Amino acid sequence: MKISIFLSTLISIVMSFFIVLNAFAVCKPFNNNELALNLTQRIYQLQDTVDDCEDIHTIIPFVKELISQNKFSLVQNYLAMAVDYANNDSQKITVAELNAEFYLAQGNVCQVHKLLSKKIKQPYQKEANESIDLSLSDYIQVHGINSDTLTCMLESSRSVSTSRGLTRSNGINMAIKFKKNSSELTEQGVKQVTALSHSIKRLNFERFNINFVGHTDVRGEANYNLTLSKARAYSVYNAVIKQEPSLKALLNYSGQGEAQPITLNDTESAHNTNRRVEIFLSKK
């Protein structure tokens, strides 16, 4: 009887040990070269790894695959799981970036702008926001912003500034197109400014100023870049007033030249991202 009790106790201790050990084990995700070429099979493989070992290391690859295949209806539940399993700043940054990637894959630019407008409560959020802001700016460079989306972003900026008493809202980095080394708007640039004018006209900004700030890339002389950035901001300012004269009292313009890049990378894509006209609201 004593031997039986001893063995039973020993088995219980061993089982408890393995349960605890398993709790601290890191789940092993698939390598890319282990995944099937068939897209549906890839989903099944990655979902099986999550079912077998639910962990941040298995959930993130699965979410990335769902986003890449536009399986958006499945993403949010797994993103919520990823938030629960993210234990350190690096993992939390990855999850925040993945959340923005999810919205950008759907073209929901305004929702990403809202993410960036939230109050920063943790140190990791600042680093995450810098990465998300770059992704958003890159997206806008390629896809632009339509009038409805721009209205949503401006409305969000106004709402956040009002509720939190901010003197300056988050910037909206519009990739307004100009002729090379010129402040003259291209045909596409004129369309972009028209959308901007309509968006501002739709909303009530009587308690705010709307600021247009020109930015350049780092190439060229600093003084030339400063002059060019201010001239481009003025072109936007002037074009908006021509289309909507009643807005003049709300508008300001300035230039920052190359002083405030979004990214320090020395690539053509980075230079395109840094060349922009930023819009932000400020309290009167």
Secondary structure as a PSIPRED ss2 file (coil, helix, strand):
# PSIPRED VFORMAT (PSIPRED V4.0)

   1 M C   1.000  0.000  0.000
   2 K H   0.000  1.000  0.000
   3 I H   0.000  1.000  0.000
   4 S H   0.000  1.000  0.000
   5 I H   0.000  1.000  0.000
   6 F H   0.000  1.000  0.000
   7 L H   0.000  1.000  0.000
   8 S H   0.000  1.000  0.000
   9 T H   0.000  1.000  0.000
  10 L H   0.000  1.000  0.000
  11 I H   0.000  1.000  0.000
  12 S H   0.000  1.000  0.000
  13 I H   0.000  1.000  0.000
  14 V H   0.000  1.000  0.000
  15 M H   0.000  1.000  0.000
  16 S H   0.000  1.000  0.000
  17 F H   0.000  1.000  0.000
  18 F H   0.000  1.000  0.000
  19 I H   0.000  1.000  0.000
  20 V H   0.000  1.000  0.000
  21 L H   0.000  1.000  0.000
  22 N H   0.000  1.000  0.000
  23 A H   0.000  1.000  0.000
  24 F H   0.000  1.000  0.000
  25 A C   1.000  0.000  0.000
  26 V C   1.000  0.000  0.000
  27 C C   1.000  0.000  0.000
  28 K C   1.000  0.000  0.000
  29 P C   1.000  0.000  0.000
  30 F C   1.000  0.000  0.000
  31 N C   1.000  0.000  0.000
  32 N H   0.000  1.000  0.000
  33 N H   0.000  1.000  0.000
  34 E H   0.000  1.000  0.000
  35 L C   1.000  0.000  0.000
  36 A C   1.000  0.000  0.000
  37 L C   1.000  0.000  0.000
  38 N C   1.000  0.000  0.000
  39 L H   0.000  1.000  0.000
  40 T H   0.000  1.000  0.000
  41 Q H   0.000  1.000  0.000
  42 R H   0.000  1.000  0.000
  43 I H   0.000  1.000  0.000
  44 Y H   0.000  1.000  0.000
  45 Q H   0.000  1.000  0.000
  46 L H   0.000  1.000  0.000
  47 Q H   0.000  1.000  0.000
  48 D H   0.000  1.000  0.000
  49 T H   0.000  1.000  0.000
  50 V H   0.000  1.000  0.000
  51 D H   0.000  1.000  0.000
  52 D H   0.000  1.000  0.000
  53 C C   1.000  0.000  0.000
  54 E C   1.000  0.000  0.000
  55 D C   1.000  0.000  0.000
  56 I H   0.000  1.000  0.000
  57 H H   0.000  1.000  0.000
  58 T H   0.000  1.000  0.000
  59 I H   0.000  1.000  0.000
  60 I H   0.000  1.000  0.000
  61 P H   0.000  1.000  0.000
  62 F H   0.000  1.000  0.000
  63 V H   0.000  1.000  0.000
  64 K H   0.000  1.000  0.000
  65 E H   0.000  1.000  0.000
  66 L H   0.000  1.000  0.000
  67 I H   0.000  1.000  0.000
  68 S H   0.000  1.000  0.000
  69 Q C   1.000  0.000  0.000
  70 N C   1.000  0.000  0.000
  71 K C   1.000  0.000  0.000
  72 F H   0.000  1.000  0.000
  73 S H   0.000  1.000  0.000
  74 L H   0.000  1.000  0.000
  75 V H   0.000  1.000  0.000
  76 Q H   0.000  1.000  0.000
  77 N H   0.000  1.000  0.000
  78 Y H   0.000  1.000  0.000
  79 L H   0.000  1.000  0.000
  80 A H   0.000  1.000  0.000
  81 M H   0.000  1.000  0.000
  82 A H   0.000  1.000  0.000
  83 V H   0.000  1.000  0.000
  84 D H   0.000  1.000  0.000
  85 Y H   0.000  1.000  0.000
  86 A C   1.000  0.000  0.000
  87 N C   1.000  0.000  0.000
  88 N C   1.000  0.000  0.000
  89 D H   0.000  1.000  0.000
  90 S H   0.000  1.000  0.000
  91 Q H   0.000  1.000  0.000
  92 K H   0.000  1.000  0.000
  93 I H   0.000  1.000  0.000
  94 T H   0.000  1.000  0.000
  95 V H   0.000  1.000  0.000
  96 A H   0.000  1.000  0.000
  97 E H   0.000  1.000  0.000
  98 L H   0.000  1.000  0.000
  99 N H   0.000  1.000  0.000
 100 A H   0.000  1.000  0.000
 101 E H   0.000  1.000  0.000
 102 F H   0.000  1.000  0.000
 103 Y H   0.000  1.000  0.000
 104 L H   0.000  1.000  0.000
 105 A H   0.000  1.000  0.000
 106 Q C   1.000  0.000  0.000
 107 G C   1.000  0.000  0.000
 108 N C   1.000  0.000  0.000
 109 V H   0.000  1.000  0.000
 110 C H   0.000  1.000  0.000
 111 Q H   0.000  1.000  0.000
 112 V H   0.000  1.000  0.000
 113 H H   0.000  1.000  0.000
 114 K H   0.000  1.000  0.000
 115 L H   0.000  1.000  0.000
 116 L H   0.000  1.000  0.000
 117 S H   0.000  1.000  0.000
 118 K C   1.000  0.000  0.000
 119 K C   1.000  0.000  0.000
 120 I C   1.000  0.000  0.000
 121 K C   1.000  0.000  0.000
 122 Q C   1.000  0.000  0.000
 123 P H   0.000  1.000  0.000
 124 Y H   0.000  1.000  0.000
 125 Q H   0.000  1.000  0.000
 126 K H   0.000  1.000  0.000
 127 E H   0.000  1.000  0.000
 128 A H   0.000  1.000  0.000
 129 N H   0.000  1.000  0.000
 130 E H   0.000  1.000  0.000
 131 S H   0.000  1.000  0.000
 132 I H   0.000  1.000  0.000
 133 D H   0.000  1.000  0.000
 134 L H   0.000  1.000  0.000
 135 S H   0.000  1.000  0.000
 136 L H   0.000  1.000  0.000
 137 S H   0.000  1.000  0.000
 138 D H   0.000  1.000  0.000
 139 Y H   0.000  1.000  0.000
 140 I H   0.000  1.000  0.000
 141 Q H   0.000  1.000  0.000
 142 V H   0.000  1.000  0.000
 143 H H   0.000  1.000  0.000
 144 G C   1.000  0.000  0.000
 145 I C   1.000  0.000  0.000
 146 N C   1.000  0.000  0.000
 147 S H   0.000  1.000  0.000
 148 D H   0.000  1.000  0.000
 149 T H   0.000  1.000  0.000
 150 L H   0.000  1.000  0.000
 151 T H   0.000  1.000  0.000
 152 C H   0.000  1.000  0.000
 153 M H   0.000  1.000  0.000
 154 L H   0.000  1.000  0.000
 155 E H   0.000  1.000  0.000
 156 S H   0.000  1.000  0.000
 157 S H   0.000  1.000  0.000
 158 R H   0.000  1.000  0.000
 159 S H   0.000  1.000  0.000
 160 V H   0.000  1.000  0.000
 161 S H   0.000  1.000  0.000
 162 T H   0.000  1.000  0.000
 163 S H   0.000  1.000  0.000
 164 R H   0.000  1.000  0.000
 165 G C   1.000  0.000  0.000
 166 L C   1.000  0.000  0.000
 167 T C   1.000  0.000  0.000
 168 R E   0.000  0.000  1.000
 169 S C   1.000  0.000  0.000
 170 N C   1.000  0.000  0.000
 171 G C   1.000  0.000  0.000
 172 I E   0.000  0.000  1.000
 173 N E   0.000  0.000  1.000
 174 M E   0.000  0.000  1.000
 175 A C   1.000  0.000  0.000
 176 I C   1.000  0.000  0.000
 177 K C   1.000  0.000  0.000
 178 F E   0.000  0.000  1.000
 179 K C   1.000  0.000  0.000
 180 K C   1.000  0.000  0.000
 181 N C   1.000  0.000  0.000
 182 S C   1.000  0.000  0.000
 183 S C   1.000  0.000  0.000
 184 E C   1.000  0.000  0.000
 185 L E   0.000  0.000  1.000
 186 T C   1.000  0.000  0.000
 187 E H   0.000  1.000  0.000
 188 Q H   0.000  1.000  0.000
 189 G H   0.000  1.000  0.000
 190 V H   0.000  1.000  0.000
 191 K H   0.000  1.000  0.000
 192 Q H   0.000  1.000  0.000
 193 V H   0.000  1.000  0.000
 194 T H   0.000  1.000  0.000
 195 A H   0.000  1.000  0.000
 196 L H   0.000  1.000  0.000
 197 S H   0.000  1.000  0.000
 198 H H   0.000  1.000  0.000
 199 S H   0.000  1.000  0.000
 200 I H   0.000  1.000  0.000
 201 K H   0.000  1.000  0.000
 202 R H   0.000  1.000  0.000
 203 L C   1.000  0.000  0.000
 204 N C   1.000  0.000  0.000
 205 F C   1.000  0.000  0.000
 206 E C   1.000  0.000  0.000
 207 R C   1.000  0.000  0.000
 208 F E   0.000  0.000  1.000
 209 N E   0.000  0.000  1.000
 210 I E   0.000  0.000  1.000
 211 N E   0.000  0.000  1.000
 212 F E   0.000  0.000  1.000
 213 V E   0.000  0.000  1.000
 214 G E   0.000  0.000  1.000
 215 H E   0.000  0.000  1.000
 216 T C   1.000  0.000  0.000
 217 D C   1.000  0.000  0.000
 218 V C   1.000  0.000  0.000
 219 R C   1.000  0.000  0.000
 220 G C   1.000  0.000  0.000
 221 E C   1.000  0.000  0.000
 222 A H   0.000  1.000  0.000
 223 N H   0.000  1.000  0.000
 224 Y H   0.000  1.000  0.000
 225 N H   0.000  1.000  0.000
 226 L H   0.000  1.000  0.000
 227 T H   0.000  1.000  0.000
 228 L H   0.000  1.000  0.000
 229 S H   0.000  1.000  0.000
 230 K H   0.000  1.000  0.000
 231 A H   0.000  1.000  0.000
 232 R H   0.000  1.000  0.000
 233 A H   0.000  1.000  0.000
 234 Y H   0.000  1.000  0.000
 235 S H   0.000  1.000  0.000
 236 V H   0.000  1.000  0.000
 237 Y H   0.000  1.000  0.000
 238 N H   0.000  1.000  0.000
 239 A H   0.000  1.000  0.000
 240 V H   0.000  1.000  0.000
 241 I H   0.000  1.000  0.000
 242 K H   0.000  1.000  0.000
 243 Q H   0.000  1.000  0.000
 244 E C   1.000  0.000  0.000
 245 P H   0.000  1.000  0.000
 246 S H   0.000  1.000  0.000
 247 L H   0.000  1.000  0.000
 248 K H   0.000  1.000  0.000
 249 A H   0.000  1.000  0.000
 250 L H   0.000  1.000  0.000
 251 L E   0.000  0.000  1.000
 252 N E   0.000  0.000  1.000
 253 Y E   0.000  0.000  1.000
 254 S E   0.000  0.000  1.000
 255 G E   0.000  0.000  1.000
 256 Q C   1.000  0.000  0.000
 257 G C   1.000  0.000  0.000
 258 E C   1.000  0.000  0.000
 259 A C   1.000  0.000  0.000
 260 Q C   1.000  0.000  0.000
 261 P C   1.000  0.000  0.000
 262 I C   1.000  0.000  0.000
 263 T C   1.000  0.000  0.000
 264 L C   1.000  0.000  0.000
 265 N C   1.000  0.000  0.000
 266 D C   1.000  0.000  0.000
 267 T C   1.000  0.000  0.000
 268 E H   0.000  1.000  0.000
 269 S H   0.000  1.000  0.000
 270 A H   0.000  1.000  0.000
 271 H H   0.000  1.000  0.000
 272 N H   0.000  1.000  0.000
 273 T H   0.000  1.000  0.000
 274 N H   0.000  1.000  0.000
 275 R C   1.000  0.000  0.000
 276 R E   0.000  0.000  1.000
 277 V E   0.000  0.000  1.000
 278 E E   0.000  0.000  1.000
 279 I E   0.000  0.000  1.000
 280 F E   0.000  0.000  1.000
 281 L E   0.000  0.000  1.000
 282 S E   0.000  0.000  1.000
 283 K E   0.000  0.000  1.000
 284 K C   1.000  0.000  0.000
